[in-house]
Amino acid sequence: MQLAEALDYSRPRIHEFIRLSGQVIVGKSQQLKLSLACLLAEGHLLIEDVPGVGKTTLVRFLSKALGLQESRIQFTNDLLPSDILGTSIFDKASQKFTFHPGPIFSQLVLGDELNRATPKTQSACLQAMEEARVTVDGVTHELPRPFFVIATQNPEEQLGTYPLPESQLDRFLMRIELGFPDRENERLLLTGERRDVMISEMKSVMSPEDLLSLQKQVRQVHTSDALIQYVQDILTNSRDHSERYRGLSPRAGLALLSASRAWAFIEGRDMVLPEDVQAVAPSALGHRLNHFGDSSYRAGVARVTELLRSVRVD
């Protein structure tokens, strides 16, 4: 399928996704588009917010809308790596060890309250997120395709949390925050139908095969030389302010380009514009623009916003 055909094919599905999402997750259209862009860019998503604002509901909506097999891992401080990856159990009948896969073997994995687990358990997800495979007892097992991890985490100031290390944060293509709804949308939530019922009754917008095809087309969205130079200027400028933050790596630049291609695709374009970069930059770079202190979502967004203002668009 050519890119122009893919755009025509995807447009009604994306419109239907946005329409349904607006009914289930009210007042969060930007966050929902960012979530879709993250998945189209083949990335993992981190949602940072206080409990009760709809993080789990968002993941369940994505799973149902995109027709993905879902599993949930509730991270606690006593969770072990084997509880996530699986374990080999000796079968007396066959006199062999049989591998029993853990919940990581799913197309969409919800890691709920990821930063309540110990660092050892958090790191069990690293290989899965980076390579879409896991190694248990010296044997490597492939994970299903497509494969996404959408993790939620509570703000660091809450009790019982373990801050995610930079290596773990870097595995997430985007980090977003839902925030509290405004008064009008909160009233719709309080008086409307239960969201779990709405999700259970809705139909999928696309299949996993459709999603894999669209991901392939997203990779073909054009980035001009001028656009690449703009992204490089952002990276370079971040490194010129070492007194404020450590600066962005080349991998951060690749993540920004990948997310920008997906955003342009959602907007129905076959090439990336600077406004696509600006739309995804706070979510794609905020957790990578490391600061010697506050690493919260909002602090990251403020730093990226300041950085973008300092870079000229030719």
Backbone as a ProteinNet text record, in pm:
[ID]
protein_1_A
[PRIMARY]
MQLAEALDYSRPRIHEFIRLSGQVIVGKSQQLKLSLACLLAEGHLLIEDVPGVGKTTLVRFLSKALGLQESRIQFTNDLLPSDILGTSIFDKASQKFTFHPGPIFSQLVLGDELNRATPKTQSACLQAMEEARVTVDGVTHELPRPFFVIATQNPEEQLGTYPLPESQLDRFLMRIELGFPDRENERLLLTGERRDVMISEMKSVMSPEDLLSLQKQVRQVHTSDALIQYVQDILTNSRDHSERYRGLSPRAGLALLSASRAWAFIEGRDMVLPEDVQAVAPSALGHRLNHFGDSSYRAGVARVTELLRSVRVD
[TERTIARY]
84	0	87.9	65.2	139.2	95.1	180.7	151.4	22.5	-1.4	-124.8	-248	-238.6	-349.2	-367.9	-255.1	-262.8	-330.6	-301.1	-364.9	-515.3	-556.6	-700.2	-765.4	-691.7	-743.2	-756.5	-658.8	-655.2	-745	-772.9	-844.7	-978.7	-1068.3	-1194.9	-1175.7	-1074.9	-1049.9	-998.8	-912.3	-861.9	-973.5	-1056.8	-1170.5	-1264.6	-1288.7	-1375.8	-1310.3	-1180.1	-1107.6	-1124.1	-1105.3	-1116.1	-1259	-1357.1	-1497.9	-1530.5	-1492.6	-1520.5	-1445.4	-1320.7	-1240.9	-1300.5	-1357.6	-1419.8	-1542.8	-1607	-1724.2	-1685.3	-1575.7	-1535.3	-1444.7	-1342.8	-1247.6	-1274.2	-1364	-1409.9	-1306.3	-1291.7	-1206.7	-1057.8	-1016.8	-873.8	-832.2	-878.3	-851.8	-703	-629.1	-486	-411.7	-442.4	-374.6	-406.6	-529.2	-567.9	-497.7	-483.4	-409.6	-262	-206.8	-67.5	-50.8	-147.4	-141.6	-145.3	-233.8	-241.6	-113.6	-58.7	67.3	179.2	181.7	283.7	276.1	156	140.5	170.6	128.3	159	309.2	379.7	525.5	598	521.7	577.3	649.7	596.6	659.1	576.7	639.1	573.4	536.1	430.8	372.1	374.4	415.1	412.6	313.2	218.9	118.5	143.4	177.9	208.1	96	33.5	-73.8	-117.5	-199.5	-254.6	-358.7	-388.6	-490.5	-628.8	-707.1	-846.9	-881.6	-786.4	-815.6	-839.4	-839.5	-874.9	-760.5	-647.3	-532.9	-565.5	-621	-653.7	-765	-861.1	-969.4	-914.7	-817.4	-755.9	-691.5	-619	-552.8	-655.5	-760.6	-864	-933.9	-952.2	-1011.2	-919.6	-789.3	-694.7	-694.6	-696.8	-696.6	-818.8	-935.4	-1059.4	-1068	-1034.5	-1045.8	-953.3	-834.7	-735.3	-736.5	-830.3	-845.7	-729.6	-665.6	-545.2	-576.1	-503.5	-509	-441.1	-507.1	-456.9	-430	-326.2	-302.9	-265	-284	-256.9	-163.2	-62.8	29.2	16.4	-28.4	-37.9	94.2	172.7	305.4	293.6	356.1	363.3	507	538.2	677.2	719.9	625.6	663.5	655	632.3	625.6	765.6	776.5	904.9	915.2	1038.3	1052.8	983.8	986.8	921.7	770.4	713.5	569.6	532.2	629.3	606.3	643.6	762.6	816.2	765.6	739.5	703.6	813.5	789.5	886.8	880.9	989	994.8	962.2	868.3	823.5	849.8	901.2	934.6	808.7	796.2	682.7	726.1	668.2	708.1	676.9	566.7	526.7	628.2	672.6	766.4	911.9	932.5	1067	1144	1070.5	1131	1074.4	1149.1	1099.2	1011.5	894.9	801.8	787.7	803.9	795.1	650.1	614.6	480.9	492.5	446.9	465.9	389.8	448.7	385	299.4	243.3	151.6	218.1	353.8	421.2	394.9	351.4	323.6	182.6	167.4	39.8	68.4	-29.1	-7.1	-2.9	-84.5	-83.2	-76.9	28.5	50.5	31.1	-61.8	-81.6	0.3	101.9	180.7	129.8	43.1	-25.2	62.5	84.2	165.5	306	370.5	502.9	603.4	596.8	699	668.5	573.1	556	635.2	689.5	772.3	916.7	993.3	1134.5	1211.5	1326.6	1406.8	1437.5	1459.9	1489.7	1373.3	1252	1134.9	1108.2	1129.1	1113.5	1204.2	1327.7	1424.5	1389.6	1299.3	1259.6	1189	1136.9	1066.6	1159.1	1285.3	1373.6	1394.4	1432.6	1458.5	1331.4	1219.5	1093.3	1058.1	1076	1039.3	1134.5	1260.1	1359.9	1362.6	1349.4	1371.8	1249.1	1137.2	1015.7	1044.9	1133.9	1163.7	1214.6	1204.3	1254.6	1337.3	1432.6	1516.9	1494.2	1452.2	1427	1504.4	1585.9	1667.4	1751.9	1804.3	1892.6	1823.9	1691.1	1614.7	1540.5	1552	1487.7	1350.9	1251.2	1113.5	1066.3	1012.9	961.5	825.5	801.7	673.7	581.4	451.5	358.8	375.9	327.5	327.9	183.9	148.5	228.3	244.8	341.3	366.5	386.9	307	316	311.3	385.9	372.2	321.3	208	157.1	158.6	246.4	263.9	208.7	153.9	111.6	203.6	226.2	303.3	244.9	256.6	209.5	319.5	283.8	386.3	482.2	608.7	711.9	689.1	612.8	593.9	498.3	428.7	339.9	421.9	368.6	438.8	447.4	556.8	571	609.9	675.8	717	868.8	914.3	1056.6	1077.9	1149.1	1167.7	1227.2	1172.8	1225.7	1362.6	1461.2	1593.2	1587	1688.9	1690.4	1684.7	1750.7	1748.8	1609.3	1528.8	1390.7	1303.4	1319.2	1241.2	1266.1	1391.1	1427.4	1360.4	1309.2	1239.6	1100.9	1051	918.9	933.3	860.9	865.9	804.5	695.7	626.5	586.8	577.5	517.5	411.4	291.9	183.1	120.8	37.9	-38.9	-183.2	-278.6	-419.2	-471.9	-444	-491.5	-638.7	-682.3	-822.9	-909.5	-1032.7	-1122.5	-1173.5	-1214.5	-1278	-1418.7	-1484.8	-1612	-1719.5	-1725.6	-1827.5	-1805.7	-1681	-1654.2	-1664	-1631.9	-1647.1	-1794.5	-1880.8	-2024.9	-2071.7	-2018.5	-2052.8	-2010.3	-1893.9	-1847.5	-1936.3	-1976.6	-2055.7	-2198.3	-2252	-2392.7	-2408.7	-2300.9	-2311	-2298.8	-2295.2	-2283.6	-2145.4	-2137.7	-2009.1	-1915.8	-1790.3	-1696.4	-1661	-1653.9	-1622.4	-1731.7	-1857.2	-1968.6	-1960.7	-1931.8	-1918.6	-1810.2	-1695.8	-1584.9	-1620.4	-1686.8	-1721.5	-1820.2	-1902	-2003.9	-1958.1	-1846.8	-1801.8	-1731.3	-1725.3	-1657.9	-1518.6	-1431.1	-1295.2	-1294.7	-1206.2	-1191	-1103.2	-1006.3	-916.3	-866.8	-800.5	-746.2	-596.2	-534	-388.6	-314.7	-368	-306.4	-313.5	-426.5	-438	-334	-317.1	-223.1	-80.2	-42.7	90.8	113.4	10.4	21.9	39.9	-35.8	-24.7	111.6	164.2	297.4	402.2	387.7	481.1	471.7	349.7	332	383	368.3	417.8	568.2	639	784.6	822.9	728.6	756.4	722.2	664.7	633.2	763.1	762.5	885	929.6	1060.7	1121.3	1225.1	1207.1	1295.6	1428.2	1525	1653.8	1637.5	1548.7	1525.7	1465.2	1376.9	1314.7	1417.6	1504.3	1610.6	1701.2	1731.8	1815.5	1747.6	1616.7	1541.7	1551.8	1537.2	1548.9	1691.1	1790.7	1928.7	1954	1893.2	1907.9	1850.5	1739.5	1679.7	1775.6	1833.7	1926.4	2049.5	2105.4	2226.8	2200.7	2088.9	2057.2	2040.7	1985.2	1968.6	2103.4	2203.6	2336	2415.9	2372.4	2441.9	2402.4	2309.1	2263.9	2290.6	2413.9	2449.4	2432.5	2426.1	2407.5	2263.8	2171.8	2030.9	1987.8	2036.5	2002.4	2110.8	2107.6	2216	2213.5	2103.2	2096.8	2038.9	2002.6	1933.9	2031.1	2011.8	2097.4	2047.1	2128.1	2078.9	1955.3	1947.4	1828	1704	1718.9	1605.7	1562.2	1659.2	1625.3	1550.2	1591.2	1520.6	1378.1	1362.8	1229.2	1140.4	1196.6	1120.7	1076.2	1164.8	1129.4	1021.2	1035.2	937.6	799.3	792.3	664.3	607.7	694.5	649.3	590.6	651	596.1	455.5	438	306.7	203.8	244.3	151.3	111	207.5	176.4	81.5	102.8	17.2	-125.4	-140.6	-274.4	-342.4	-262	-315.9	-341.4	-309.7	-338.9	-234.4	-109.9	-3.6	101.8	169.9	274.9	414	422.5	551.4	539.1	650.2	651.9	678.1	600.1	617.8	668.9	728.5	775.6	666.5	540.9	434.1	406.1	437.3	425.3	529.1	650.5	757.1	718.2	666.8	630	513.3	424	307.8	347.5	448.3	485.7	607.1	681.8	807.4	791.4	693.3	683.2	667.5	590.9	569.1	685	753.4	863	996.5	1011.2	1140	1138.9	1023.2	1017.4	1086.1	1073.3	1136.3	1278.9	1325.3	1463.2	1551.5	1490	1566.1	1594.5	1692.2	1715.5	1758.7	1702.2	1727.8	1792.2	1875.4	1941.3	1846.5	1736.3	1638.4	1502.2	1409.3	1271.3	1259.8	1211.7	1194.9	1048.5	957.4	814.9	773.2	654.8	604.2	596.1	536.8	514.9	646.6	743.7	874.8	939.1	923.9	978.9	915	783.4	712.2	758.5	775.7	821.8	960.5	1049.2	1184	1180.8	1098.9	1090.2	1028.4	927.5	864.5	966	1046.2	1151.5	1253.9	1289	1385.8	1333.4	1208.3	1151.5	1149	1124.3	1120.9	1258	1362.8	1498.4	1553.3	1475.4	1520.9	1440	1507.3	1438.8	1390.9	1271.6	1216.8	1238.2	1319.3	1348.9	1235.7
-119.3	0	124.8	215	339.2	431.3	530.9	618.6	696.6	745.4	819.9	731.5	604.9	511.4	484.2	471.9	446	561.4	683.8	799.7	798.3	764.8	755.7	643.1	531.8	416.7	446.7	517.7	540.1	653.7	751.2	871.5	840.9	758.9	730.8	656.1	570.5	495.9	588.8	681.2	776.6	869.9	913.5	998.3	924.1	795.6	716.6	696.3	676.3	663.7	790.1	905.1	1031.8	1054.5	1017.5	1034.4	948.6	821.2	731.3	773.1	813.7	852	972.7	1066.1	1183.4	1150.4	1037.6	995.3	925.1	850.2	771.2	850.7	917	996.2	1142.9	1205.4	1338.8	1445.6	1541	1656.3	1629.6	1517.2	1481.8	1446.2	1523	1489.7	1494.5	1591.6	1602.4	1480.2	1439.8	1324.1	1196.3	1184.8	1066	1061.1	1174.4	1178.7	1146.8	1196.9	1164.6	1015.2	955.7	812.2	732.3	770.4	702	721.3	843.1	869.4	782.6	764	682.1	537.7	483.6	345.8	332.1	429.7	426	436.2	503.1	515.7	397.3	295.2	171.7	196.2	288.8	323.1	281.9	291.5	263.3	396.4	392.5	514.5	510.1	620.6	635.7	745.9	713.3	810.6	840.7	965.1	1004.6	1094.3	1050.7	1132.1	1071.7	1146.6	1098.8	990.7	904.9	801.7	862.4	793.8	829.6	925.8	956.6	1052.6	985.2	850.9	781.9	716.6	694	634	492.7	411.3	273.7	269.9	359.2	366.6	397.8	487.3	521.2	398.3	319.5	200.8	99.6	79.6	-16.1	29.6	160.8	212.6	184.4	211.2	186.5	39.6	-48.3	-191.4	-232.1	-184.4	-222.2	-156	-27.9	43.6	-13.4	-60	-110.4	-262.3	-327.4	-471.6	-551.6	-501.4	-563.7	-653.7	-764.5	-850.2	-777	-772.6	-690.7	-775.8	-739.4	-796.6	-683.8	-708.9	-605.1	-659.2	-578.3	-611.1	-502.1	-539.6	-444.8	-446.7	-342	-339.2	-305.6	-389.6	-368.7	-393.8	-359.3	-372.4	-516	-611.8	-752.8	-830.2	-760.6	-826.2	-869.2	-990.1	-1043.5	-1041.5	-1037.5	-1042.4	-1162.3	-1277.6	-1396.7	-1381.3	-1294.9	-1269	-1195.9	-1131.2	-1055.6	-1137.9	-1197.9	-1265.2	-1408.1	-1475.1	-1615.4	-1699.7	-1830	-1917.5	-2057	-2131.3	-2270	-2363.8	-2454.4	-2548	-2691	-2772	-2909.1	-2993.1	-3059.4	-3147.3	-3291.8	-3355.4	-3492.9	-3590.1	-3565.2	-3658.6	-3661.9	-3545.1	-3537.8	-3533.2	-3517.3	-3505.7	-3387.8	-3281.4	-3161.7	-3038.4	-2927.8	-2800.4	-2736.8	-2691.4	-2626.8	-2480.4	-2394.2	-2250.5	-2206.6	-2136.6	-2080.5	-1928.2	-1871.3	-1727.4	-1642.7	-1528.7	-1434.5	-1333.6	-1237.1	-1140.2	-1046.9	-1045.2	-961.2	-1011.9	-1137.6	-1195.8	-1157.6	-1033.2	-980.9	-867.4	-833.4	-726.8	-590.4	-570.7	-444.6	-478.1	-435.5	-464.6	-336	-338.7	-226.7	-252.8	-172.2	-178.4	-72.3	-113.1	-17.5	18	149	200.6	139.4	156	96.9	135.9	260	304.2	264	173	113.1	-16.8	-66.2	-187.4	-150.1	-247.8	-224.4	-208.9	-144.1	-128.3	-261	-368.9	-498.7	-546.9	-528.5	-571.7	-478.3	-348.2	-254.4	-291.9	-330.6	-360.3	-486.3	-569	-690.4	-658.5	-536.7	-496.3	-440.1	-412.7	-339.8	-411.6	-540.1	-612.5	-626.4	-651.2	-665.7	-538.5	-424	-297.7	-258.9	-296	-256.4	-351.2	-482.7	-582.1	-664.5	-646.6	-727.2	-876.8	-908.5	-1047.1	-1048.4	-1165.9	-1180.3	-1307.9	-1310.2	-1426.6	-1479.1	-1603.9	-1668.6	-1799.8	-1818.3	-1940.5	-1965.5	-1858.9	-1872	-1894.2	-1898.6	-1920.1	-1791.4	-1749.1	-1626.4	-1657.5	-1580.5	-1599.3	-1470.3	-1482	-1367.1	-1325.7	-1195.3	-1142.7	-1121.6	-1114.8	-1099.4	-964.5	-956.8	-832.8	-794.8	-668.2	-560	-578.1	-507.8	-517.4	-378.4	-345.2	-214.3	-230.9	-148.4	-133.6	6.8	14.1	142.7	136.7	213.9	210.2	337.4	323.2	439.3	451.4	574.4	595.1	711.7	703.3	810	913.6	1037.6	1139.5	1094.7	1135.2	1086.9	1126.2	1234.2	1276.9	1186.6	1093.8	1002.1	894.1	844	743.6	611.4	538.6	404.9	399.8	501.9	501.1	494.6	430.9	421.8	494.3	605.9	680.5	592.5	604.7	527.4	581.1	494.2	540.8	589.9	665	722.5	615.5	501.9	395.1	339.5	337.4	289.8	395.1	520.4	626.9	635.1	610.1	622.7	517.7	410.7	307.4	353.6	460.1	510.9	618.7	602.5	703.1	833.6	823.8	943.7	929.5	1044.2	1053.1	1161	1129	1225.9	1234	1334	1352.9	1380.7	1319.8	1344.4	1468.3	1479.7	1595.1	1583.9	1671.8	1673.3	1731.2	1681.5	1738.5	1874.7	1956.4	2082	2052.9	2154.6	2133.5	2072.5	2120.5	2070.8	1923.1	1886.2	1746.4	1656.4	1709.5	1629.2	1597.8	1692.6	1668.5	1557.4	1556.5	1449.8	1313.5	1309.8	1184.9	1140.3	1237.1	1204.9	1162.3	1213.9	1187.2	1088.7	1055.5	970.2	822.5	742.6	598.8	561.2	448.7	400	372.7	414.7	403.7	259.2	172.1	32	-34.4	7.4	-46	5.3	133.8	191	120.4	93.1	28.3	-115.2	-185.5	-325	-336.9	-234.3	-239.8	-182.2	-110.5	-49.1	-150.8	-121	-206.7	-152.7	-243	-202.9	-118.7	-19.4	66.1	-0.8	-77.5	-148.2	-275	-359.7	-484.6	-469.9	-564.2	-558.5	-559.2	-631.1	-633.4	-496.1	-426.8	-289.7	-199.3	-215.3	-132	-156	-281.5	-312.3	-249	-251.7	-191.6	-41.1	23.3	168.4	206.8	126.9	154.2	154.1	60.6	53.9	179.4	230.1	350.4	475	478.8	593.1	609.2	498.4	505.1	568.9	575.3	631.5	780.5	837.8	980.9	1059.6	1152.8	1222.6	1326.4	1332.1	1438.8	1509.2	1635.7	1712	1742.3	1787	1826.5	1941.7	2035.6	2149.7	2104.3	2003.6	1952.5	1880.9	1802.1	1734	1837.5	1945.9	2050.6	2115.1	2133.4	2190.7	2100.7	1969.9	1875.7	1877.6	1882.6	1890.4	2018.4	2128.9	2254.2	2240.3	2168.1	2146	2065.5	1959	1876	1955.5	2028.7	2105.1	2211.8	2280.4	2386.8	2331.5	2212.4	2152.9	2124.4	2092.3	2060.8	2186.2	2299.7	2425.2	2487	2422.4	2474.9	2371	2326	2219.6	2260.2	2391.7	2435.7	2412.3	2391.1	2369.8	2224.4	2154.9	2015.1	1947.9	1815.6	1738.5	1738.4	1769.7	1771.8	1644.3	1651.3	1541.9	1458.4	1327.9	1234	1216.5	1155.9	1123.4	1033.6	943.7	859.5	944.3	1050.7	1141.5	1204.5	1238.5	1293.8	1194.4	1068	964	946.6	951.3	939.9	1056.7	1176.7	1295.2	1284.3	1239.2	1224	1117.1	1006.5	898.4	945.2	1013.9	1065	1171.1	1253.5	1358.7	1299.4	1192.2	1125	1073	1012.3	958.5	1069.9	1182.4	1294.8	1350.6	1364.6	1412.7	1316	1186.5	1084.8	1097.6	1116	1133.7	1257.8	1362.1	1485.6	1475.7	1358.8	1337.2	1388.2	1404.7	1455.6	1347.9	1356.9	1261.3	1317.8	1432.1	1490	1561.4	1568.4	1627.9	1777.3	1855.2	1999.7	2036.2	2155.4	2195.3	2191	2221.8	2218.1	2075.8	1974.9	1836.6	1808.5	1855.2	1840	1909.8	2030.7	2108.4	2044.9	1976.8	1914.9	1797.7	1721.3	1600.3	1620.2	1729.1	1747.5	1742.8	1810	1803.4	1661.3	1578.5	1441.1	1349.4	1376.7	1290.8	1326.6	1450.9	1496.2	1530	1556.2	1603.6	1513	1380	1285.4	1254.3	1309.3	1287.4	1409.7	1525.6	1648.1	1654.5	1579.7	1555.3	1681.3	1695.9	1813.5	1769.6	1851.7	1820.3	1852.7	1779.9	1806.7	1753	1841.2	1804.2	1726.2	1601	1518.7	1491.4	1570.8	1548.8	1582.3	1538.2	1561.8	1710.8	1787	1929.5	2006	1967.2	2032	2002.3	1878.6	1842.4	1919.7	1935.6	2012.8	2157.3	2215.5	2354.2	2370	2272.7	2280.9	2269	2178.6	2161.8	2285.1	2340.9	2462.9	2575.5	2590.2	2691.1	2663.2	2537.7	2498.7	2530.1	2497.1	2521.6	2670.6	2751.2	2897.4	2951.6	2880.1	2928.4	2883.8	2801.2	2747.4	2809.8	2869.6	2937.7	2836.9	2862.5	2782.8	2856.7	2801	2866.4	2840.1
0	0	0	-95.1	-100.8	12.4	43	155.6	133.9	11.6	-16.3	6	-36.3	-14.4	134.3	205.1	348.9	422.2	379.6	442.4	418.7	294.4	264.1	343.5	359.2	432.8	581.6	635.1	779.8	825.2	736.8	778.5	846	784.4	854	984.8	994	1117.4	1226.7	1189.9	1288.6	1335.2	1242.3	1279.5	1374.4	1346.4	1433.6	1570	1571	1697.4	1781.2	1718.7	1790.6	1838.9	1754.7	1794.5	1916.3	1911.7	2023.2	2149	2131.1	2246.9	2317.8	2240.2	2299.8	2381.2	2349.1	2425.8	2555.8	2551.2	2667.1	2760.6	2704.4	2783.5	2750.5	2822.8	2784.6	2818.9	2725.6	2750.6	2742.4	2683.5	2678.7	2535.7	2438.5	2298.4	2266.1	2322	2294.2	2346.5	2468.1	2526.8	2449.9	2400.6	2325.4	2190.4	2123.5	1997.1	2019.5	2128.6	2160.9	2187.5	2255.8	2282.6	2153.2	2062	1933.1	1854.5	1855.6	1785.8	1841.9	1972.1	2036	1986	1976.4	1931.5	1782.8	1702.6	1559.5	1535.5	1625.4	1614.8	1677.8	1719	1775	1906.7	1985	2111.3	2231.8	2347.4	2474.4	2540.5	2620.7	2676.5	2828.4	2889.3	3034.8	3069.7	3156.8	3200.7	3347.7	3376.3	3513.5	3565.7	3674.3	3730.9	3864	3935	4061.3	4033.2	4131.4	4109.9	4085.8	4001.7	3986	3874.8	3784.5	3678	3543.1	3538.9	3415.8	3341.1	3407.1	3337.9	3289.5	3378.5	3341.2	3238	3249.8	3151.7	3013.3	3006.2	2877.5	2814.9	2894.5	2841.4	2792.4	2867.9	2826.3	2699.1	2685.6	2561.9	2442.9	2458.9	2350.7	2311.2	2410.3	2383	2302.7	2341.5	2272.8	2136	2126.2	1999.3	1893.5	1934.8	1840.8	1830.1	1897.7	1886.6	1941.9	2046.7	2100.1	2219.6	2226.7	2345	2460.1	2574.3	2686.4	2809	2882.1	3014.3	3108.6	3236	3335.6	3442.3	3475.9	3583.7	3689.7	3808.1	3918	3993.8	3977.8	4039.5	4188.1	4268.9	4413.2	4456.7	4581.6	4625.9	4649.8	4645.5	4661.8	4530.5	4419.5	4288.3	4244.4	4190.5	4146.8	3994.3	3938.6	3792.6	3729.4	3794.5	3739.1	3731.4	3817	3810.4	3682.6	3620.9	3497.7	3374.6	3378.3	3260.7	3245.4	3355.1	3352.4	3413.7	3420.2	3484.1	3423.4	3437.8	3389.9	3505.7	3482.4	3585.4	3537.4	3624.9	3588.2	3575	3459.7	3431.4	3455.4	3555.5	3589.8	3476.7	3405.8	3300.4	3186.8	3143.8	3031.9	3077.2	3208.2	3263.6	3202.4	3172.1	3114.5	3184.3	3172.7	3221.7	3113.2	3152.1	3059.9	3098	2998.2	3025.2	3030.6	3135.5	3151.9	3141.1	3029.7	3007.7	3108.5	3142.3	3232.5	3157.5	3226.8	3163.9	3064.1	3058.9	2960.3	2818.6	2805.2	2673.9	2629.1	2593.2	2545.7	2448.7	2365.2	2267.7	2334.2	2434.6	2509.5	2657.8	2721.5	2862.7	2942.8	3036.2	3127.8	3252.8	3272.9	3395.6	3491.6	3581.7	3669.1	3788.8	3809.6	3919.9	3917.1	3802.5	3779.7	3887.3	3934.7	4029.7	4174	4194.7	4327.4	4339.9	4228.6	4233.3	4262	4309.6	4337.5	4205.8	4209.4	4087	4017.3	4092.4	4031.8	3946.9	3995.6	3920.4	3802.6	3822.6	3711.9	3595.1	3627.1	3522.1	3444.9	3497.4	3426.7	3295.8	3285.7	3164	3057.1	3091.6	3001.1	2869.1	2873.4	2749.7	2667.8	2735.1	2663.3	2588.2	2651.4	2590	2477.2	2490.2	2390.6	2271.6	2297.5	2192.9	2157	2229	2207.1	2224.8	2318.1	2354.3	2497.9	2560	2696.6	2704.3	2796.4	2818.1	2959.6	2968.3	3096.8	3099.8	3201.9	3217	3093.1	3033.4	2919.1	2786.3	2784.6	2661.5	2626.2	2499.9	2454.9	2395.6	2436.4	2389.8	2323	2202.1	2129.1	2185.8	2190.3	2235.1	2114.8	2137.3	2024.7	1955.2	1832	1755.5	1723.3	1732.8	1790.2	1941.3	1998.1	2141.8	2198.5	2298	2363.2	2514	2582.9	2727.5	2754.4	2820.5	2867.8	3019.5	3078.4	3223.3	3285.8	3404.7	3481.3	3601.8	3642.9	3764.8	3842	3973.5	4060.8	4077.7	4106.7	4132.3	4241.4	4228.4	4318.7	4464.5	4485.9	4624.2	4701	4631.5	4701.1	4770.6	4881.1	4960.3	4885.5	4909.3	4854.2	4708.6	4656.8	4516.5	4504.9	4395.2	4363.3	4230.4	4229.2	4103.8	3993.7	3872.3	3760.7	3721.2	3703.4	3658.9	3515.1	3475.1	3341.1	3233.3	3255.8	3155.8	3134.7	3240.4	3228.6	3161.9	3201.1	3138.9	2988.7	2949.3	2808.7	2721.9	2781.5	2704.6	2660	2722.4	2686.5	2579.5	2469.2	2363.8	2411.3	2488.3	2535.5	2681.2	2745.9	2879.8	2875.8	2923.7	2923.5	3062.6	3078.6	3201.8	3161.6	3230.9	3200.4	3272.1	3399.4	3475.3	3512.3	3599.3	3640.1	3528.9	3513.1	3412.8	3457	3358.6	3397.1	3450.3	3499.3	3569	3477.5	3354.2	3261.1	3228.8	3197.8	3165.1	3287.1	3404.4	3525.4	3551	3520.1	3535.9	3441.5	3319.3	3224.7	3279.6	3343.9	3403.4	3518.9	3600.5	3719.4	3685.5	3578.3	3544	3428.9	3359.2	3241.6	3273.3	3167.3	3179.7	3229.4	3299.4	3347.2	3229.8	3244.2	3132.9	3100.3	3200.6	3172.7	3091.4	3113.9	3034.9	2891.7	2875.6	2741.8	2661.9	2726.1	2656.4	2619.6	2709.3	2681.4	2566.5	2544	2438.9	2305	2302.3	2177.6	2088.7	1960	1862.5	1833.2	1791.6	1757.5	1630.8	1627.3	1510.8	1405.6	1450.7	1359.7	1426.8	1348.5	1398.8	1422.9	1494.5	1510.5	1377	1278	1145.4	1080.3	1097	1045.7	1111.2	1240.8	1315	1267.3	1245.9	1195.5	1058.1	974.4	841.2	851.2	938.8	954.4	1012.6	1103.4	1157.5	1046.1	953.5	840.7	755.3	734.9	654.8	726.7	858.1	935.4	916.6	908.1	890.1	756.5	662.4	530	519.9	625.1	622.3	605.2	511.6	469.5	571.8	592.5	672.5	584.8	559.6	471.8	541.5	462.8	519.7	618	584.1	673	805.6	800.4	921.8	1008.7	945.2	1019.6	1086.4	1014.7	1072.1	1192.2	1185.1	1297	1420.7	1399.2	1510.8	1567	1479.2	1526.8	1606.8	1564.2	1638.6	1779.9	1790.8	1923	2010.5	1953.2	2029.4	2072.1	1976.8	2006.2	2110.9	2097.8	2192.5	2333.5	2345.2	2478.8	2543.9	2462.3	2515.3	2549.6	2497.5	2524.3	2657.2	2727.9	2857.3	2965.7	2972.9	3066.4	3212.5	3237.4	3375.5	3422.1	3326.7	3361.8	3346.8	3244.8	3224.6	3141.8	3140.2	3080.3	2928.1	2869.6	2724.3	2667	2539.2	2471.4	2389.5	2390.8	2318.5	2174.9	2087.2	1953.1	1955.7	2054.6	2065.3	2090.6	2167.9	2189.3	2058.1	1971.9	1841.3	1755.9	1758.4	1684	1736.2	1867.4	1926.8	1883.8	1882.8	1843.2	1698	1610.4	1469.4	1451	1521.6	1510.6	1554.4	1667	1715.9	1622.1	1564.1	1472.6	1345.1	1293.7	1175.3	1203.6	1321.1	1356.8	1370.5	1428.8	1444.4	1307.5	1217.2	1082.5	1012.7	1030.7	969.4	1020.5	1150.9	1208.8	1151.8	1127.1	1071.4	921.1	861	720.2	624.3	670.9	584.7	561.7	446.3	414	438.5	504.7	542.1	675.3	746.9	880.4	869.1	943.3	951.9	1091.5	1105.8	1239.9	1345.8	1308.3	1408.3	1457.4	1376.6	1423.3	1531.2	1508.2	1607.7	1737.3	1726.2	1844.5	1920.1	1847	1911.8	2000.6	1957.1	2032.5	2121.9	2102.4	2175.8	2327.6	2388.4	2534.7	2587.5	2516	2560.6	2525.5	2413.6	2369.8	2434.4	2478.1	2530	2678.2	2736.4	2874.3	2973.6	2956.5	3049.7	3010.8	2899.5	2855.3	2879.6	2892	2916.4	3066.1	3107.5	3249.6	3322.9	3439.4	3522.3	3652.4	3706.4	3833.5	3949.6	3955.7	4059.9	4020.6	3986.3	3959.2	3828.5	3836.7	3717.7	3687.1	3742.1	3721.3	3578.8	3542.1	3406.8	3376.9	3466.2	3438.8	3430.4	3512.3	3504.5	3369.8	3321.7	3191.7	3078.9	3084.3	2981.3	2981	3099.2	3107.8	3046.2	3070.4	3013.7	2861.9	2809.1	2663.7	2599.2	2661.4	2608.5	2599.4	2703	2702.6	2593.3	2576.3	2473.3	2333.8	2306	2174.5	2141.5	2242.2	2218.9	2180.3	2221.4	2196.1	2060.3	1988.7	1859.3	1748.5	1653.5	1543	1439.6	1385.3	1276.7	1146.2	1056.4	928.4	827.9
[MASK]
++++++++++++++++++++++++++++++++++++++++++++++++++++++++++++++++++++++++++++++++++++++++++++++++++++++++++++++++++++++++++++++++++++++++++++++++++++++++++++++++++++++++++++++++++++++++++++++++++++++++++++++++++++++++++++++++++++++++++++++++++++++++++++++++++++++++++++++++++++++++++++++++++++++++++++++++++++++++++

